[in-house]
Amino acid sequence: MPDAAVFDQLRDIFADVMDVAPDQVDMDATPDTIDSWDSLRLLNLVLACEEAFAISLDPDEIAHMTSVRSIVETISGKL
């Protein structure tokens, strides 16, 4: 089950990086549902998450970050 505290913090970071309203960010958000989600913004999101959560993400983990749910699960697994 995804970590609610991680999601709450990630939602604000994600909204800022992707330039969307926080209420547009839910667990099912993907590049198909967030128009601004592209590879450059994903890289910026990864950097912001590494800083905010004091973690380091490897390329395999980043490749798996294809939805907000998968991002929350990846971060939760590192904490």
Residue pairs with C-beta under 8 A, 6 or more apart in sequence:
2 27
2 69
2 72
2 73
2 76
3 72
3 75
3 76
3 79
6 53
6 72
6 75
6 76
6 79
7 27
7 68
7 72
9 52
9 53
10 49
10 68
10 71
10 72
10 75
11 22
11 25
11 68
12 22
13 45
13 48
13 49
13 52
14 20
14 25
14 29
14 45
14 68
14 71
15 21
15 22
15 24
15 25
16 48
17 41
17 44
17 45
17 48
18 25
18 34
18 36
18 37
18 41
18 45
19 36
20 34
20 36
24 34
25 34
25 68
26 68
27 67
27 68
27 69
27 72
28 67
28 68
28 69
29 37
29 67
29 68
30 37
30 66
30 67
30 68
31 37
31 38
31 66
42 62
42 65
45 65
45 71
46 57
46 62
46 65
49 55
49 57
49 71
49 75
50 56
50 57
53 75
53 78
53 79
55 75
55 78
55 79
56 78
57 65
57 74
57 78
61 74
64 70
64 74
65 71
65 74
